[in-house]
Amino acid sequence: MNKKEETLFQRRLNRHLDELRWLYMELYGNDSMFAELCEMLHYYAEQRSPALRQRDLDREADPNWYKSSDLVGMMMYIDNFAGNLKGVQSKLPYLEKAGINCLHLMPFLNTVPERSDGGYAVADFRTVRPDLGTMEDLEQLTAACHKKGINVCMDFVMNHTSSDHEWAKRARAGDGEYMSRYFFYADPAIPQEYEKTVPQVFPTTAPGNFTWLPECGHYVMTTFYPYQWDLNYRNPRVFNEMMYNYLYLANRGMDIIRIDAVPYIWKELGTSCRNLPKVHTIVRMMRMIGEIVCPSVILLGEVVMEPAKVVPYFGTVDKPECHLLYNVTTMCTTWHTVATRDTRLLRRQLDAVNALPKDYVFLNYLRCHDDIGWGLDFDTLKQWGFEEVAHKKYLNRYFLGLEGGSNSRGELYNDDPVTGDARFCATTASLCGIEKAGFEQDAAAMERAVRFDLTLHAMMLLQSGIPMLYSGDEIAQVNDYSYKNDPNKAQDSRYVHRGKLNWEIAAHCEDTSTPEGKVFCGLKKLEAIRRSHPAFDLGADVWTLDTGDNAVLAIGRYAEKEKIIGIFNFSEIDRTVTLPYDKGEFTDLLTGNRAVLEDLTIPAYGSFYMAQQFMPDPEEIKAPL
């Protein structure tokens, strides 16, 4: 670094040094390890390229860049999308055409194929999977993305390593230094004590939280799978080394680092080993480390809980933690709403999110790489006559296409024959009926299914935060059942929605006579509306409205004298509603048609973006509660 850059680094370091030292010493009480950490922060700051240093300066000057309504993301598996990293780079024009400017690359670090868990069992944090390319390919891709205004996100799996990681190999061989980086116990009584209070993540496919290693006569903590060994963050060496991995990866050109399984990071005997206070200490230190070394990089936390429990991971105004968090609850409740045609719970949860400070930015999505788990608010649902066990069974049967007049197709995941509990897997298109309509060659059913697919996306894009598409959803790609022919995948039904992108179908993405063209062009139109109307800004007022019909959801947004009312019909029949407090004519941004919101008929599975401009008084915007 030159003198100017050195001065800038020291200013960033000094801004956080006292708090960072205090938190580090509270956890570890180790001066020498803290001194080493500070030295390595300087080292990784020196390693940042000139282009990334300039990006740091630009983003420091615009710290709210990620709060823009311009952002639209897409998550993808590199191999499924384009074979390898070079292939992804060659397909950037397609992503530009789709309106994508935030690219989430699913796990690409080196793993062992038979023990990869979709890439979340990392064997080497500094090596790309050989079939996907090299670190140099990754740097070339991120640089090319930056030139096109595309941000890049990656997964950082910091809760555990693969059992094939070098640390794990040395631990298995009996090296005490490396055993201390995990949770090793020769005495079975200690794992048994943990099991009394720690829930199981996969009780059917990977029961228990420990794995016996006969070759070294010890148990090791494995919260997720036997080949994923939990890291012991009570050891400062673990924290330091994982922070060095984080900064190494940030220096490859990442803009967003997704922290996998955040609530699990800190473990203590006698607790659930979830959401412990010291998790927040670690995330807070990670936030400061990023602001010292790579301030253009932001943190996305994977916290799969309802909003009230998710919010603490944002930290506070004075001591922030994650920049972004997933809106898991709304995603899950959306599919409950699809199956029940009952928007009451969805409306209640949208109200809860809308009541949070506007600085809190959520990542919104309909589908992702993972299954749909029915973590619904069953206490509230019970008041409306929904019993948990029976309702979960109904939801799974609905999305299998077996009940409730369903057009969905998909597969169960982690089906427990004893409790009847299960999760669900499918693409958005298959959940909406596009697969069934295509198989039956039913043109009318296909029209409704495509309309419903776009309606759900329209609702998702109307929410505050960053919308994230799942690769293939932009062309209405349906389930891929070929995974059953692969012995390494056949037991994991999540691969039904992890199929390769069908580039033959993608070639028709602008042909609106095809389902893929209708969805692709429909999504582009929704994205363009979102980017061009001030009512979509993060600072907008957002609320839900009482439509008088449980099958119809209405969401209002207001900013800069523009009001937009999104209206969404979750029913298979046309519905007519009146929104009595919204007077005057509105223009539907989707069609250009003008209408008043009295006796307004919404087509089956249809939606409107009704807009009204130059409102006289913000105090008159919302309907009375």
C-alpha positions in Angstrom: 0.0 0.0 0.0 1.2 3.5 -0.7 1.2 6.2 2.0 -2.3 7.3 1.3 -3.7 3.8 1.3 -1.8 3.0 4.6 -3.3 6.1 6.2 -6.8 5.0 5.0 -6.3 1.5 6.5 -5.2 2.9 9.8 -8.2 5.2 9.9 -10.5 2.3 9.3 -8.7 0.1 11.9 -8.7 2.8 14.5 -12.4 3.4 14.1 -13.1 -0.1 15.3 -10.0 -1.1 17.2 -11.2 -0.5 20.8 -14.5 -2.4 20.3 -12.9 -5.2 18.3 -10.2 -5.7 21.0 -12.8 -5.6 23.8 -15.0 -8.2 22.1 -12.1 -10.4 21.2 -10.6 -10.4 24.7 -14.1 -11.0 26.2 -14.3 -14.2 24.1 -10.6 -15.3 24.2 -8.5 -13.3 26.6 -5.5 -13.8 24.3 -3.4 -10.8 23.5 -1.0 -12.6 21.1 -3.8 -14.0 19.0 -5.4 -10.6 18.8 -2.1 -9.0 17.7 -1.8 -11.7 15.0 -5.3 -10.9 13.8 -4.5 -7.2 13.5 -1.3 -8.0 11.5 -3.3 -10.2 9.2 -6.0 -7.6 8.6 -3.2 -5.3 7.4 -1.9 -8.2 5.2 -5.2 -8.8 3.5 -5.8 -5.0 3.1 -2.5 -4.9 1.2 -3.6 -7.8 -1.0 -6.7 -6.1 -2.3 -6.4 -5.1 -6.0 -6.6 -1.5 -7.1 -10.0 -2.1 -8.6 -11.4 -3.5 -5.3 -9.8 -0.6 -3.4 -11.6 1.8 -5.6 -14.8 -0.2 -5.1 -14.3 0.1 -1.4 -14.0 3.9 -1.7 -17.1 4.1 -3.9 -19.2 2.0 -1.6 -18.0 3.9 1.5 -19.2 7.1 -0.3 -22.6 5.3 -0.9 -23.1 3.0 2.1 -26.7 2.4 1.2 -26.0 1.0 -2.3 -27.6 -2.3 -1.4 -30.8 -0.7 -0.4 -31.6 0.4 -3.9 -34.8 -0.8 -5.7 -32.6 -1.3 -8.8 -31.2 -4.6 -7.4 -32.6 -7.9 -8.6 -30.7 -11.1 -7.7 -30.5 -14.6 -9.0 -29.0 -17.6 -7.2 -27.5 -20.5 -9.3 -25.4 -23.6 -9.2 -22.5 -22.8 -11.5 -22.5 -26.3 -13.2 -26.2 -26.4 -13.6 -26.3 -22.9 -15.2 -23.3 -23.0 -17.5 -20.9 -25.8 -16.7 -18.1 -23.8 -15.0 -17.0 -20.4 -14.1 -15.9 -19.5 -17.6 -19.3 -20.7 -18.8 -21.0 -18.3 -16.4 -18.9 -15.4 -17.7 -19.9 -16.3 -21.3 -23.6 -16.1 -20.2 -23.4 -12.7 -18.6 -25.3 -11.1 -21.6 -28.2 -13.5 -20.8 -28.2 -12.3 -17.2 -28.2 -8.7 -18.3 -31.1 -9.4 -20.6 -33.0 -11.0 -17.6 -32.4 -7.8 -15.6 -30.1 -9.5 -13.1 -27.5 -7.3 -11.3 -26.8 -9.5 -8.2 -25.5 -12.9 -8.9 -25.5 -15.5 -6.0 -23.1 -18.3 -6.9 -24.0 -21.4 -4.9 -21.2 -23.2 -3.2 -18.2 -23.7 -5.5 -15.3 -24.4 -3.1 -13.7 -27.8 -3.2 -15.6 -30.7 -1.8 -15.7 -34.5 -2.0 -18.5 -35.5 -4.4 -19.9 -38.3 -2.3 -19.8 -36.1 0.8 -20.6 -32.6 -0.4 -24.2 -31.8 0.7 -24.6 -29.5 -2.3 -21.2 -27.9 -1.7 -21.7 -27.1 2.0 -19.1 -29.6 3.2 -16.0 -27.6 2.3 -12.7 -29.5 2.0 -10.6 -26.4 1.1 -11.7 -22.8 1.5 -9.1 -21.6 -1.0 -9.6 -23.9 -3.9 -12.4 -24.0 -6.4 -13.9 -27.4 -7.3 -11.7 -28.6 -10.2 -14.7 -29.2 -12.5 -15.8 -25.6 -12.0 -12.5 -23.9 -12.6 -9.8 -22.1 -10.6 -9.5 -19.1 -8.3 -8.2 -17.2 -11.3 -11.4 -18.0 -13.2 -13.4 -16.7 -10.3 -11.5 -13.4 -10.2 -12.0 -13.0 -13.9 -15.7 -13.6 -13.5 -16.1 -11.1 -10.7 -14.1 -8.5 -12.6 -16.3 -9.1 -15.7 -19.5 -8.8 -13.5 -18.3 -5.6 -12.0 -17.8 -4.0 -15.4 -21.4 -4.9 -16.2 -22.7 -3.5 -12.9 -23.4 -7.0 -11.5 -22.7 -7.7 -7.8 -21.4 -11.2 -6.8 -22.4 -13.2 -3.8 -21.0 -16.4 -2.4 -21.6 -18.8 0.5 -19.2 -18.8 3.3 -19.7 -22.0 5.3 -18.2 -21.1 8.7 -20.1 -23.4 11.0 -18.3 -26.6 9.9 -15.8 -28.1 7.6 -15.8 -31.3 5.6 -14.4 -34.4 7.3 -12.0 -34.3 4.3 -10.6 -30.8 5.3 -6.9 -30.8 6.2 -7.8 -29.9 9.8 -10.2 -32.8 10.1 -7.6 -35.2 8.7 -5.1 -34.2 11.3 -7.7 -34.3 14.0 -8.7 -37.8 13.0 -5.0 -38.8 13.2 -5.0 -37.7 16.8 -3.3 -34.3 16.6 -4.5 -32.5 19.7 -4.1 -29.1 18.2 -6.5 -29.9 15.4 -8.8 -31.9 17.6 -9.3 -28.8 19.6 -10.6 -27.0 16.5 -13.6 -29.3 16.6 -15.7 -30.9 19.4 -14.0 -34.2 20.1 -15.0 -36.4 23.1 -13.8 -39.8 24.1 -16.3 -40.0 27.0 -19.8 -40.7 25.5 -21.4 -39.0 28.5 -20.6 -35.6 27.2 -22.3 -36.1 23.8 -25.2 -37.6 25.6 -25.6 -34.4 27.7 -25.6 -32.3 24.5 -28.2 -34.5 23.0 -30.6 -33.8 25.9 -30.9 -30.1 24.8 -29.8 -29.8 21.2 -32.5 -30.4 18.6 -31.8 -32.6 15.6 -31.6 -30.9 12.2 -32.2 -34.0 10.0 -33.8 -36.6 12.4 -34.6 -39.0 9.5 -31.5 -38.8 7.2 -28.9 -37.8 9.8 -30.1 -38.4 13.3 -28.3 -37.1 16.4 -25.7 -34.4 16.7 -22.5 -36.5 17.1 -20.7 -39.1 15.0 -18.5 -41.9 16.4 -15.1 -42.2 14.8 -13.8 -45.7 15.6 -10.4 -45.0 14.0 -9.5 -42.5 16.7 -11.9 -43.6 19.5 -13.7 -40.3 19.8 -17.1 -38.7 19.1 -17.2 -35.5 17.0 -20.0 -33.0 16.8 -21.8 -33.1 13.5 -25.0 -31.0 13.7 -25.9 -31.5 10.0 -24.3 -34.6 8.5 -21.6 -37.0 9.7 -19.1 -35.7 7.2 -19.6 -32.1 8.3 -17.7 -31.4 11.5 -18.7 -28.5 13.6 -16.0 -25.9 14.3 -15.2 -24.9 17.8 -15.2 -21.1 17.9 -14.2 -21.2 21.6 -10.7 -21.7 20.1 -9.3 -18.4 18.9 -7.2 -20.2 16.3 -10.5 -21.3 14.6 -11.9 -17.7 14.6 -8.7 -16.2 13.3 -8.2 -18.8 10.5 -11.8 -18.6 9.4 -11.5 -14.8 9.2 -8.5 -15.1 7.1 -10.4 -17.4 4.7 -13.3 -14.8 4.7 -10.9 -12.0 3.7 -9.1 -14.2 1.1 -12.4 -14.9 -0.6 -13.5 -11.2 -0.3 -10.3 -10.3 -2.1 -11.4 -12.5 -5.0 -14.0 -9.9 -5.8 -17.0 -10.8 -3.7 -19.6 -8.1 -3.0 -21.8 -10.1 -0.7 -20.7 -12.9 1.7 -23.6 -15.2 2.7 -22.8 -16.6 6.2 -24.3 -20.1 6.2 -26.1 -21.4 9.3 -25.4 -18.3 11.4 -27.3 -19.3 14.6 -25.3 -22.5 15.0 -21.8 -21.0 15.2 -21.4 -21.0 19.0 -21.9 -24.2 21.1 -22.4 -24.5 24.8 -23.3 -27.6 26.8 -26.7 -27.4 28.4 -28.1 -25.2 25.7 -29.9 -25.7 22.4 -26.6 -24.5 20.7 -28.8 -22.1 18.7 -28.8 -18.3 18.7 -26.5 -18.0 21.7 -25.3 -14.4 22.6 -21.7 -15.1 21.6 -22.9 -15.8 18.0 -23.7 -12.1 17.9 -20.2 -11.3 19.2 -18.7 -13.2 16.4 -20.9 -11.7 13.7 -20.3 -8.2 15.1 -16.5 -8.8 14.9 -16.9 -10.1 11.4 -18.8 -7.0 10.4 -16.0 -4.7 11.8 -13.2 -6.8 10.2 -15.0 -6.3 6.8 -15.3 -2.6 7.3 -11.6 -2.4 8.1 -10.3 -4.5 5.2 -13.0 -4.6 2.5 -15.7 -2.1 3.3 -17.4 -2.7 -0.1 -18.3 -6.3 1.0 -21.6 -6.8 2.9 -22.8 -9.7 5.0 -26.0 -11.8 4.3 -27.0 -13.9 7.2 -28.8 -17.2 6.7 -31.2 -17.2 9.7 -34.2 -19.5 9.2 -36.6 -18.1 11.8 -39.6 -15.8 12.1 -39.0 -12.0 11.8 -39.0 -11.4 15.6 -36.1 -13.9 16.1 -34.3 -12.9 12.9 -34.1 -9.1 13.7 -31.4 -9.4 16.4 -29.0 -10.5 13.6 -29.2 -7.0 12.1 -27.6 -5.8 15.4 -28.3 -2.2 16.4 -27.7 1.2 14.8 -24.6 1.7 16.8 -23.3 -1.9 16.6 -24.6 -3.4 13.3 -24.1 -7.1 12.4 -25.6 -8.5 9.2 -26.5 -6.0 6.4 -29.1 -8.4 4.9 -31.2 -11.3 6.2 -33.5 -13.8 4.4 -37.2 -13.3 4.7 -37.9 -17.0 5.2 -41.2 -16.6 7.0 -42.9 -14.8 4.1 -41.6 -17.3 1.6 -43.0 -20.2 3.6 -46.3 -18.5 4.4 -46.7 -17.6 0.7 -46.9 -21.3 -0.2 -49.3 -22.0 2.7 -51.5 -19.3 1.2 -51.3 -20.9 -2.3 -52.6 -24.2 -0.8 -55.3 -22.7 1.4 -56.4 -19.6 -0.6 -56.4 -17.9 2.7 -54.2 -14.7 3.0 -54.8 -13.9 6.6 -51.5 -15.3 8.0 -49.5 -13.8 5.1 -51.1 -10.4 5.7 -50.3 -10.6 9.4 -46.7 -11.5 8.8 -46.2 -8.8 6.1 -47.6 -6.3 8.6 -44.9 -7.5 11.1 -42.1 -7.1 8.6 -43.4 -3.7 7.5 -43.5 -2.5 11.1 -39.7 -3.0 11.4 -37.2 -0.1 10.9 -36.7 0.6 7.2 -33.0 0.2 7.6 -33.5 -3.5 8.0 -33.1 -5.0 4.5 -34.5 -8.5 3.8 -33.8 -10.7 0.8 -37.1 -11.9 -0.6 -37.6 -15.1 -2.6 -40.1 -17.7 -3.7 -37.8 -20.6 -4.2 -34.1 -21.4 -3.5 -31.8 -24.4 -3.5 -33.3 -25.8 -0.4 -36.6 -27.4 0.6 -39.7 -25.7 1.9 -40.0 -26.4 5.6 -43.4 -25.7 7.1 -42.2 -23.4 9.9 -45.5 -21.6 10.1 -47.1 -19.6 12.9 -49.3 -22.5 14.1 -50.3 -20.7 17.3 -52.1 -18.2 15.1 -53.3 -20.8 12.6 -54.9 -22.8 15.4 -57.1 -19.9 16.2 -58.5 -20.2 12.7 -59.0 -23.9 12.9 -55.7 -25.2 11.4 -54.2 -28.0 13.5 -50.5 -28.4 13.0 -50.1 -32.1 12.2 -53.2 -32.3 10.0 -52.3 -29.0 8.2 -48.7 -30.0 7.4 -50.1 -33.3 6.0 -52.5 -31.3 3.9 -49.9 -28.9 2.6 -47.6 -31.8 1.5 -50.5 -33.6 -0.1 -51.6 -30.4 -1.8 -48.2 -29.8 -3.4 -48.0 -33.5 -4.4 -51.1 -32.8 -6.4 -53.2 -35.2 -4.3 -55.7 -32.9 -2.4 -57.4 -29.5 -2.4 -57.9 -29.2 -6.2 -54.1 -28.8 -6.6 -52.2 -28.4 -9.9 -48.9 -28.7 -8.2 -46.2 -31.3 -8.7 -43.2 -32.0 -6.5 -41.6 -34.3 -3.9 -41.4 -34.7 -0.2 -38.0 -34.3 1.6 -37.0 -35.8 4.9 -40.4 -37.6 5.1 -40.8 -39.0 8.7 -43.3 -41.9 8.6 -43.6 -41.8 12.4 -44.6 -38.2 12.9 -46.0 -37.7 9.4 -43.8 -34.5 9.1 -42.0 -33.7 5.9 -40.7 -30.8 3.9 -41.3 -30.1 0.2 -39.3 -29.7 -3.0 -40.2 -28.3 -6.4 -39.6 -25.4 -8.7 -41.9 -22.4 -8.7 -43.2 -23.3 -12.1 -44.1 -26.9 -11.0 -45.7 -25.6 -7.8 -47.9 -23.2 -9.8 -49.2 -25.9 -12.2 -47.0 -25.3 -15.3 -45.6 -28.8 -15.2 -49.0 -30.4 -15.0 -50.5 -28.1 -17.7 -47.6 -28.9 -20.1 -47.9 -32.6 -19.5 -51.6 -32.6 -20.1 -51.2 -30.1 -23.0 -54.0 -28.0 -21.5 -53.7 -24.5 -23.0 -56.3 -22.9 -20.6 -54.6 -24.5 -17.6 -51.2 -23.3 -18.9 -52.5 -19.7 -19.2 -53.7 -19.8 -15.6 -50.5 -21.4 -14.3 -48.3 -18.8 -16.0 -50.5 -16.0 -14.7 -50.2 -17.5 -11.2 -46.4 -17.8 -11.5 -46.2 -14.1 -12.4 -48.6 -13.1 -9.7 -46.5 -14.7 -7.0 -43.4 -12.9 -8.4 -45.3 -9.6 -8.6 -46.2 -10.0 -4.9 -42.6 -10.8 -4.1 -41.2 -7.8 -6.0 -43.6 -5.5 -4.3 -42.2 -6.4 -0.9 -39.4 -4.1 0.5 -35.9 -5.6 0.2 -34.0 -7.3 -2.5 -35.9 -9.8 -4.7 -33.9 -13.0 -5.5 -34.9 -15.3 -8.3 -33.8 -19.0 -8.4 -32.1 -19.9 -11.7 -34.6 -21.4 -14.1 -37.6 -19.6 -12.6 -37.1 -16.8 -15.1 -38.0 -19.3 -17.9 -40.6 -21.3 -15.9 -38.4 -24.4 -15.7 -40.2 -27.4 -14.2 -38.9 -30.2 -12.0 -36.1 -32.4 -13.2 -36.6 -36.0 -12.0 -33.4 -37.3 -13.6 -31.5 -37.0 -10.3 -33.0 -40.4 -9.4 -30.7 -42.0 -11.9 -27.6 -40.6 -10.1 -26.6 -42.7 -7.1 -25.0 -39.7 -5.4 -28.2 -37.7 -5.6 -31.0 -40.2 -5.6 -31.6 -40.1 -1.9 -31.9 -36.3 -1.8 -35.1 -35.1 -3.4 -33.9 -31.4 -3.3 -32.2 -32.2 -6.6 -35.7 -32.2 -8.2 -35.4 -28.4 -8.3 -31.7 -28.3 -8.9 -31.8 -29.4 -12.5 -29.5 -28.0 -15.2 -30.8 -24.9 -17.0 -32.5 -25.9 -20.2 -30.8 -23.6 -22.8 -33.1 -24.9 -25.5 -36.0 -23.4 -23.6 -34.0 -20.3 -22.7 -33.5 -19.7 -26.4 -37.3 -18.9 -26.6 -37.2 -16.5 -23.6 -38.4 -13.6 -25.6 -41.1 -15.5 -27.5 -44.3 -14.6 -25.7 -46.2 -17.4 -27.5 -44.4 -19.8 -25.2 -44.7 -20.3 -21.4 -41.0 -19.5 -20.9 -41.3 -16.3 -23.0 -44.4 -15.2 -21.1 -42.7 -15.6 -17.7 -39.4 -14.2 -18.8 -40.9 -11.1 -20.4 -43.4 -10.7 -17.6 -40.7 -10.7 -15.0 -38.7 -8.2 -17.0 -41.7 -5.9 -17.0 -42.2 -6.3 -13.3 -38.5 -5.5 -12.7 -38.7 -2.4 -14.9 -41.7 -1.1 -13.0 -39.9 -1.7 -9.7 -36.8 0.2 -10.9 -38.7 3.2 -12.3 -41.3 4.0 -9.7 -40.5 5.8 -6.4 -43.1 3.9 -4.5 -40.8 0.9 -4.6 -38.0 2.8 -2.7 -36.9 1.2 0.6 -38.0 4.3 2.5 -41.6 4.0 1.2 -44.5 3.5 3.6 -45.8 0.0 3.2 -49.0 -1.6 4.6 -51.6 -4.2 3.8 -55.3 -3.5 3.2 -58.5 -5.4 4.1 -60.0 -6.5 0.8 -63.0 -8.2 2.4 -62.0 -11.5 0.8 -59.5 -13.8 2.4 -58.4 -15.1 -1.0 -57.3 -11.7 -2.1 -54.2 -9.9 -0.7 -53.6 -6.1 -1.2 -50.4 -4.3 -0.4 -50.0 -0.5 -0.5 -46.8 1.5 -1.0 -46.4 5.2 -1.0 -43.4 7.5 -1.6 -42.8 10.8 -3.4 -46.5 11.4 -4.1 -47.0 8.1 -5.7 -49.2 5.4 -4.4 -49.3 1.8 -5.7 -51.8 -0.8 -4.5 -50.8 -4.4 -5.4 -53.7 -6.7 -5.6 -53.2 -10.5 -5.8 -55.8 -13.2 -6.2 -54.8 -16.6 -4.7 -57.9 -18.3 -5.9 -58.6 -20.3 -9.0 -61.8 -18.3 -9.7 -62.3 -14.6 -10.5 -62.8 -12.4 -7.4 -64.4 -9.0 -7.0 -63.3 -6.7 -4.3 -63.8 -3.1 -3.2 -61.2 -1.0 -1.4 -63.4 1.7 0.0 -60.7 4.1 1.3 -58.9 4.3 -2.0 -60.8 6.8 -4.1 -60.3 8.0 -7.6 -59.0 6.4 -10.7 -55.9 4.2 -10.7 -53.7 3.0 -13.6 -52.7 -0.7 -13.7 -49.0 -0.5 -14.4 -49.1 -4.0 -15.8 -51.7 -3.3 -18.6 -52.1 0.5 -18.7 -55.8 0.1 -18.0 -57.5 2.6 -15.7 -60.1 1.7 -13.1 -61.5 2.6 -9.7 -61.0 0.2 -6.8 -64.7 -0.5 -6.4 -66.2 -3.7 -7.6 -62.9 -4.5 -9.1 -62.6 -8.0 -10.6 -59.3 -9.7 -10.3 -58.9 -12.7 -12.7 -58.2 -16.2 -11.3 -54.6 -16.2 -10.0 -54.2 -12.7 -11.4 -52.7 -9.5 -10.1 -52.8 -5.7 -10.5 -50.3 -2.9 -9.8 -52.7 -0.1 -9.4 -50.9 3.3 -9.3 -52.1 6.8 -8.4 -49.9 9.9 -8.5 -49.7 13.3 -6.9 -51.5 12.4 -3.7 -52.4 15.5 -1.7 -51.4 14.6 1.8 -49.4 11.6 3.1 -51.5 11.5 6.2 -54.5 10.6 4.0 -52.7 7.7 2.2 -53.4 4.7 4.5 -56.9 3.3 5.0 -58.0 3.4 8.6 -57.2 0.1 10.4 
